[in-house]
Amino acid sequence: MSAQNDTLPSTVALADVLAPAPDDAALVERYLEHVRVEKRLATRTVELYALDLIKLGEQAAQAGVALREVQNTHIRRWVAQMHAGGRSARGIALILSGWRGFYRWLGRQAWVVVNPVDDVRAPKAGKPLPKALSVDDSVQLARFECAENAPWMELRDIAIVALLYGGGLRVGELVGLDTLASAHARGWVDLDAGEAHVLGKGGKRRSVPIGAGALDALRAWLAVRESATQRPAPALFVGRNGTRLTAQSIWQRLRRRSSQAGLSTPVHPHMLRHSFASHILQSSGDLRAVQELLGHANISTTQVYTRLDFQHLAKAYDAAHPRAKIKPSVKD
């Protein structure tokens, strides 16, 4: 009989088509020994597999079936129960992966005819909301000045924060900026026009307006840039040796800076981009404008910020509406 068959023939008893096998506990133990010795999986991974198989055994026992008798319908029912019980889609996917490997091994031993987990998928995980700072935290970070840094370095870091939050740039777009426009430049800032010209995803160029605060910060940085660093590269943002800052270095500096500024959440560059988009949408309600500013090809990508905007409105309601804190009456 082919191992690819979807179902067993109703006229054939399971015991007639399967090779003799140990009981359930011994099956699990032999499989764990297989992944531990032959596949050489890490101890922690083997422990997680064991927990998943314990859960499988408990479910099978409740259903009154042996592990070799578990069917596709059983697996689907148990997945639905886990999902209804609040287990995450990722958690269910990991459990199914462990079960699938177990039954694949049983099939190679001729102890099952079909793998009951093969065509079962975990529920689709909801797309997480982007993390954005509150307006107060964003302003606090933008206004923060660190006395520990060298003056030139502080002016540079202030300009970086101002441009990430004031223009909604990706960190890759930020590090690609040069001081002057040229045929080789990936991007540059036009101070007179108040715009940043950047090279975004897919090689698409766009122009982003920059606010007065960010322009002032950039002018202050440019005034000391050449004298503060050795042989500066064409890059707008450079380090002590004059070379272009990397995305990783900006991540590290921003994380440290947010901690120094007293923010409870470590900040990364994309969080400032999310904050830019969320705050613009809260103020204007213009989704198309936010799409253009962020350089999204599809409006569906931008629509996630409407969910952030709704969260903002819901918090405002809870904080201010007189009916928000009224508890429902309990009838005897």
N, C-alpha and C positions, 0 to 999 in steps of 0.2 A: 504494500500500500504506500502511495506517495506521501511524503511528509508535507506536501503542499496542499493536500485536501483540506477543505474548509470544515467539513464535518465528518464524523464517523458514520459508516453505513448503519442504519437502525437495526439491521438483522445480525450485526456482529457484536458480540459482547466485548466490552473493553478488555477483560482479562484474556481474551483469545488473541488479541492483536498486540499486546504489550509484552515485552520481556519481563521476566520475574525481577522484582526490585525490592529493596529494603522498605521498612515502614517510613512514615513521614519524617520523624525525627532523625533517622539515619540518613535519609535522602538529603536533608538540609545540612547535616554535619559533613557529608561527603562532598557536597557542592562547595561549602565554605573551605574545606581542605583543598579543593581544586583551585579556587581563586587565590588562596593563600600561598600554595606551594607551586603550582604550575603557572599561574598568571602573575604571581609575585606582586600582588596588590598590597598597598600599604595597610598597616594594622588598623588604622582608623577607618579606611574604606571597607575592610572586611567586617569590622564592627557594625558599620552602617548597613551593610548587606544583611548581617544577621538580624538586626532590628526589623528591617523590611520583611524578612522571611518569617519572623515571629508573628508579625502582623498578618501576613498571608495565611499562616497556619491557624491563627485565631479566627479569621474570617471563614476559612474553609470548615473549621470545626463547628462554628455556629450554623453554617449552611448544611452540615451533615454530610460533607463529601471529603474524600481524601485529596491530597494535593495533586495526585495524578488524574483525578476526576474533575478538576476545576475546568469549567467551560467559559467561553467568551462572555456569555450572559452574566456569569458570576462576577467576572472582573469589571464589567461595565456597571453592575449594581454597586460594587464596592467603591468604585471611583465616584459615583454619584453620591454615595453616603459620605465619603471623605470631603467632597466639595461642599455638601450641605452642612457638614460639621465645622466648616470654617478653615479647612486646610488650604494653603495657598496652591495656586496652579503649579508653581515651581516645585513645591514639596511633593505634590501628586506625581509630577513628571519624573522626579527622582525615584520615587517608590516604584512606579511602573517600569523604569529602566532596570531596577534591581530584579523585579519579578520576571521581566522579559529575558534577562540573561539566565536566570535560573531555569526557566522552561526551555530555553534554547539548549542548555546543557543536558536537560532531561531528554530532549529529542535526539541528541547525538548518542545517548546511551540506549536509545530505543525504548525508553520508559514512558514516553508520551507520543502520540501520533501527530498532534498539532500543537502549536504554541498558542494558548488562549489569549495572550497579551499582544500578539503581533499587530493587530489592527486597532488597538485601543490607544487613544490619545488623551492626554490631560486636558482639562478645560483651558480655553484660551486665556492667557493672563491679560489683565487690564493694563493699558499703557500708563505707567506712572506719571504723575504730574511733575513738570519741571520745578526745581526748587528755586524760589525767589525770595529775596530779602524784603522786609517791610520798607516803606519809604523812609521811616526814621533811621533804620539801620543803614540803609544805603547812603543817606546824607551824612550819618555819623562816620562812616568809612571814608567818604569822599572828603570830608573836612579834617580828618585826622592828620596830625603832624607828629612824627616820631623824632624826638630829640636825640636818640641814640645813633641815627644815621648821619653820614657825612652830608653836608648841605646839598651838594650836587645830586647825590643819590636820592635824597628825600624829594627834591624837585622832580626828578625822573619818575619816582614811584607814584607821586601825587598825579602826575600827568597820565600815567598808565591807568590808574583807577578812574580818573576823569573820562578818559577816552573809552574804556570798556563800558562804563555805566552811562556815559553821556552819548555814546554813539551806538551801543549795542553790538560792538564788533566781536567776532570770533577771535580767539587768541591767535590762531594762525593768520588771520587778517592783520592783527595788530603787529605781530613780529615781522610781517612782510612789508611794513611801511618804510619808505625812505624819506629823507628830508626834502628831496626835490623830485619833481616829475621827470622821467626819462623813458627811453624805449625799453630799458632793461628793468625798470622798477615794477615790482608787483603791486605797489600802492604808494600813495603819498597823501599829504595833508595840504590843502589850499587854505592858508590862514585868511587871506583876503576874502575869499568866497565863503569861508566858514564851513568847509566840506572836507570829508575824508573820501578819497577814491581808493577802493579796495578790490582785491581779486578774491572772490568768494568761491564756494564749492562749484565744481564743474567748470572752472575757468571763467566764471561769469563775473564781469565787472559791474560795480554799482557805486553810486555816490551817496554818502550819508551825511546829513546835516549835523553839525557839532554845535552844542550850546556855548554860550558866552563863558561859562565857568571852565569848560574843557579847553576853550581857546586860550584863556588867560593862563591856565596851567601849562599848556604846550609852549606858549611864548616864554614863560619863566624858565622852562627846561631848556629850550633852544638857546637862551641867552648864556647858559653856562656849559652847554654840552661839549663844545670843542675844547674849552680850557680845562675841563674836568677829566677828560679821558685821553689816552694816548693814541694818536693816529686813528681817529674815529672812522669807522666804515660808513658807507652811504646810509646805513640803517638809521631810522629815527631814534630807536631805543637801543642803546649800547651799554656794555658793561665797563668795568674799570680798565680793561685792556683795549677797549675801542671796538670790540667785535659785537656783532648783532646778538641781542638777547634771544635765548631759545624759549619755546613755549613752556618747557619744564621749569626753567628758572623763574618765569613769571608766575606759574602755579605755586611754586615754593614761597616766593616773596609775598604773594597775595594771601596765602594761608597764614603766614607769620604775621603779616600786617593786620589782618582781621582779628587775630588774637590780641595783638597789642592795642587795638582800638577798643577792646572790651566787648566784641560781639560774641554771643554764645555759640554761634554756628561758624565752623571753618568755611571760609569763602574761597571759591575757585572762579576762574575767569568766566566760565559759561553761566555761573549763577548771576553774575552781573549782567550778562546779556538777557537772561530770563527776567531779571528785575527791571531792566530797561523796557522790555516789551510789555510786561505786566503793568507797569506804572503808566506807560503811554496809553495803553488800552483803558485803564481805569479812568484816566483823565479825559480821553477823547471819545472812546467807544468806536473808533474807526479801525475796524479789523483790516481793511484793505491797505490803509496807510502803514500799519504795523507790518503787514506782509512785505511791503516794498522796503521798509527800513531794514528788516531782517534779511532780505534777499531770499525769501522762501519761494520756490518755484510753484508750489501748490498751496492754496489757501487752507487746505485741510491740515497742513503742518502748523499753521498759525493758530488754528481754531482751539488748540489745547490751551491757549492763554485765556480764552473765554471761561474755561473752567476755573482758572486761577482768579479771574475777575469775579466769578460767582462766589468763590470762597471768601473773597474780600467783602463782598456785599453781605454775605451771611454773617460774617464776624461783626460787621458794623451793625447789623440788625440785632444780634444777640447782645451787643454792648449798649445799644441806645434805645431800642424800641420798648415801650412800657409793657407790651404783652409778651416779650421774649422770655422773661423769667417767671411768668405765672405758671405754677404747676397745675396740671389737670386735677380736678376734684376726683376723689375716690369714692365710689358708691359702696355702701354697705351691702 
